[in-house]
Amino acid sequence: MRATLLTLVFACSVVFSYAWGNPPPSTCSFGDPLFEALSHQNVTLIEPKNYVVGEENFVIIQLEKPELPSGYMVSVFVDTLKSPKSEPEVQGWYPKTSIKPLVEGIYEMSVRVNLMYKGS
């Protein structure tokens, strides 16, 4: 009985290690052939020349292929990597993201633009 239990545990651990250990594919098409083409496109960020403290400053996000079919959405995530005393107020939206620095200083931020698809 104990040998069977150990064999079962070992077999399960091998199966789970293969299931979790493989790297994910570069893209997952979800059955839509357009996803592969739309998910690999250039994105341009247009920033304001000067950010104004205490006011909304807009970063414009331009996709190489801005016309998206039904079921596709763009999400924007903004992470503050470095900031002076407090993080800025951020609203990550497409095509216009708002960044409001609260104090003067140097900010380092990361902007991630993701394509999402929800089929019917």
N, C-alpha and C positions, 0 to 999 in steps of 0.2 A: 504494500500500500504506500509506504513512504517513498519507495523508488519510483512508483507511478506518479505520485504527486510532484516529486522533484523533476521528473521528465516532462510533465505537463507545464510546470513553471518555466523550465528551460525553453520548451518549445514556444510558449507564449512570449517570453522575452525576446526570442529570435524574431518572431513575427512582428512584434511591436517595434523592435529596433530597425527593421527594414521599413516599416510604415512611417516612422518618424525621422529616420536618418537620411532619407533621400531628399536632395534639394528640390524645391518646387520648380515647375517649368517657368520659363521667362515670362510667358503670359498664359492666361487661361481664357480660352475663347468663349466659354459658356454656350457654345453652339452657334455663335454669331460670327460669320467670316469677316465682318467689318471690324471687329474688335482688334484684331492683330494690326491692321493698318492704322486705325485711329489711336491706338495706345502708344505707338512709336512716332511721335511728331514733335517738332521743335516748339518750345514755349518761350516767349519773350516777356520779360518784366520791364515795365516802364515806370521808373520811380520819379518822384518830384525832385526838382533841382535842389531845393532846400527844404528840409523838414522843419515845421514850425511846432515848437513846444506848446502843449495844451490844446492843439487843434487837430482835427482829423486830416491826415495826409493820405492820399490815395495812390496805391500801386495798381497799375493797370496790367492785367494778364491777357496776353494775346496768344491764341493757339494758331499753329500753322494751318490747321483745318478747322476753322471755327464752326462750320455748319455740322451739327451733330444730329444723327437720326433720333427718332423717338426711342425712349428708354435709356438714353445716355445722359449722364450728369458729370459735372466737374466739381471736385471738392478741393479746397485750399486749406492747408495747414501751415500756420506760422509759428515757429519756435524761436524764443529769445535765447540766444546762446550766451551773450554778455550784455550787461546793461549797467548804468551807473547805480543809483540807489534803489530804483524801483523799475519793474517791468512796464513796458508800454501797454496801453489798452489796444487790443487787436480784434478785428472782426474779419475773419478770412472768408471772403465771398468771391465768386467768379461772376463777372470779369473784373470787378473792382474790389480790392481789399483795403480796409481802413487801418492805419497805424497811427496811434496818438501817443507820442512820447510825453511823459509827465514831468520830466526834469531834463535839463541840458546835459549832454554828454555823448559818449560814443556807444552806439548800440551795434551788436552783431546779431543778425537774424537769419534764420533758414526758412525758405518758403518751399513747400512741397505741393505740387499740383498733380492730382490723381484723376484718372478717368474711371467712372463707374458705369456699370451697365445693369439694368434690371429688366429682364425679359418678362413677357406676359405669361 
